[in-house]
Amino acid sequence: MKLLVNEEHLLVSPSLSARIGIQEALLLQHLSYRLETEGVSKEGYIWYCQTYEDWSKQCFFWNVPKVRRLLRKLENYHIIVSSNRFNRFYTDRTKWYRINYEKLNELLQTEIYNQGELFPGEPKLPEKKIKKPNADHNVEIANIIHYLNEKAKKNFNGSSKTNIRLIQAILKEGYTVEDCYLVIDEQVRNWKNDPQMNKYLRPITLFRPGNFESYLNDALTRQQENNFDFEPVVLDFDEGECY
């Protein structure tokens, strides 16, 4: 096959992409490469140590919030296992990652959704929809609206179809309830005491796709800055440390 651009290309598995998404499969392949070339053996597994910022530098086509969401999605699938218990100091925010190959192999044995599109030469089989009914997110959405009402001193309707549709779209993009809380906290801090901006503490503004990622990025930046509260370092002289 002739390549469109004459340069080194990224590898991605079509069957894995069909199950978890192309970007998720691409990141997982990148982690597999890093484990093979830079992995460290701990507790019987091979781990790779990295920050969200350095992930984004390696995969420069993704920004930090995007990398964070992709990793958390793979963690939620239990395909990636992450930990910070191998860090030497509390102030070290680096995470360690390994691939759960048992879960990965189990996933690859499942049927691929929408077989009619993937195998057009075969008779189209009835679709086995794995899309969760809207009711599955109702509790999460209600909690998010309640949290907004409580923090902003508002009274938005948790049963509003518009509010539900907005937040559902955000959750389907891979964002979490905690991400929604972060955005609410950040914008309440910015706008609550501003008479001109207070009126924008509403679902249609906060959870509009074009706004949400920007607000979340601001919240994560502030959270990262606040996390750099250094504690006194206790030196272990038995390990050869000194002043």
Disulfide bonds with the S-S distance in Angstrom:
none
